[in-house]
Amino acid sequence: MLHDRLLVRGIPEEGERRSSGGLVIPETVKMATRLVWGEVCGAGSGARHVQAGDRVLFDPEDQREVELHAERYLVLRERDVHAVANERPEHGTGLYL
């Protein structure tokens, strides 16, 4: 990857979700634009806060799709990432957002 680009593998969501009250929300219900999680498979040399192996939160509409070895990946800019979740110990608490 070049510059601040990230190669991200989308993490598939489960079919049904549950609301905080316990109601089942079927897969067919279209919710408002939701942010989704993905796993970074590669990061360009200009990416400062994201590394391969991190989980990132991003808007699925801010993406470009590419297929490599019959697997679907997304290409994002680092600035399009809303949050990073990783388990690096330098922050002291483990998982952080």
C-alpha positions in Angstrom: 0.0 0.0 0.0 1.2 3.5 -0.7 1.0 6.7 1.3 -1.8 6.7 3.9 -3.8 3.9 2.3 -5.1 0.9 4.2 -6.0 -2.5 2.9 -8.9 -3.7 5.1 -10.8 -7.0 5.2 -14.4 -6.5 6.3 -15.6 -8.4 9.3 -19.0 -9.9 8.4 -21.9 -9.1 10.7 -24.1 -11.7 12.0 -27.5 -12.1 10.3 -29.7 -11.1 13.2 -29.1 -8.5 15.9 -30.7 -7.8 19.2 -31.8 -4.4 20.5 -30.8 -3.4 24.1 -34.4 -4.4 25.1 -33.9 -7.9 23.7 -35.9 -7.6 20.5 -34.6 -9.5 17.5 -33.8 -7.2 14.5 -33.8 -9.3 11.3 -31.1 -9.0 8.7 -33.5 -7.6 6.2 -34.2 -4.4 8.2 -32.2 -1.5 6.7 -30.8 0.6 9.4 -29.5 4.1 9.0 -25.9 4.3 7.8 -23.9 2.3 10.3 -20.2 2.3 10.8 -18.6 -1.2 10.4 -15.5 -2.9 11.8 -12.7 -4.3 9.6 -9.2 -5.8 10.1 -6.3 -4.0 8.6 -4.3 -6.4 6.4 -1.8 -3.8 5.1 -0.9 -0.2 5.7 1.1 2.3 3.6 4.3 4.0 4.9 2.4 7.2 5.5 -0.1 5.6 7.9 0.8 6.9 11.3 -1.7 5.5 13.8 -2.8 2.3 12.2 -0.8 -0.9 11.6 -1.6 -4.3 10.1 -3.6 -6.4 12.5 -5.6 -3.5 14.0 -9.3 -3.5 14.0 -10.7 -0.2 12.5 -14.2 1.4 12.5 -15.2 3.1 9.3 -18.1 4.2 7.2 -18.9 1.6 4.5 -19.7 4.3 2.0 -16.1 5.8 2.1 -14.5 2.8 0.5 -13.1 1.3 -2.6 -13.4 -2.4 -3.2 -10.7 -4.7 -4.7 -10.6 -8.5 -5.1 -7.3 -10.3 -4.4 -7.0 -14.1 -4.6 -10.8 -14.4 -4.7 -11.2 -12.5 -1.4 -12.8 -9.1 -1.1 -10.8 -6.2 0.5 -11.4 -2.5 0.9 -9.0 0.3 0.3 -9.4 3.3 2.7 -7.4 6.4 3.6 -6.3 6.6 7.2 -8.3 9.8 7.7 -11.5 7.8 6.9 -11.0 5.6 9.9 -13.2 6.7 12.9 -11.6 4.5 15.6 -8.8 1.9 16.1 -9.0 -1.0 18.4 -5.9 -3.0 19.1 -4.2 -4.8 22.0 -0.8 -3.1 22.0 0.5 -2.8 25.6 2.1 0.7 25.1 -1.2 2.3 26.2 -1.3 0.3 29.5 -4.9 -0.7 29.4 -5.0 -3.2 26.5 -7.9 -2.6 24.1 -8.5 1.1 23.4 -10.7 3.1 21.1 
